[in-house]
Amino acid sequence: MRFLHKLAEGARLMVGVPDYDRYVAHRAAHHPGEPVMTLKEFHRDRIARRYGTGPGAPPRCC
């Protein structure tokens, strides 16, 4: 089962789909008490970061 989970995680990362569960676990472990984005907010944030449309995104020429 662990192998399948890792395989699915790798496949998602290859196509640019981040892992929300990993994000939530990271926030709980390293930033307890701080707010956690909802799934919808998380995906919007990752899309903005990937395509350079959100705050903190690197400038794009095209």
N, C-alpha and C positions, 0 to 999 in steps of 0.2 A: 504494500500500500504506500509506503514512504517513497518508493521508486516512482510510482505513478504520480504522486504529488509533485515530486521534483521534476519529472518529465513535463507535466502540465505547466508548472511554473516557468520552466525554460522556454517552452513553446510560447507562452504569453509574453515573456520578455523579448523574444525574437521578433514578434509582430508589434511590440510597443504597448502592450496592455499591462500596466503595473498591478501589483498584488495588494489589494486593499487590506486583507487580513494581516499581511506582514506589516503594513503601515500602522494599523491599530495596535498590534503587538509591540512595535517599536515605541509608539507614543506612550503606551502604558508602562513599559520598562524604563524608558529614559526621560520621559516628560510627564510624570504622574501629576494629576491635578490640572493639567492644561487642557484646553478644549481639543477635541478631535473632529476633523472634518467629516461630514456625512459622506456616504458613498458617492452621491451626486456631486458634491463639492470637490471631492477627491479626484474624480474623473475630469471635471472641468479644469482643475488646477494642473493635472498632468498633461492634458491636451494643450493648454496655454503654454506650459513650459516646453513641450516638445516642438510646438510650431512657432514659438517666439512671439506670442500675442499677449502674455500676461505681464504683471509687474515683475521686475527682476530678470526678464528674458533678455537674452543678448540681442543687440540690434541686427536686423537682417537687411540685406541689400535688395532682395527680390520680393 
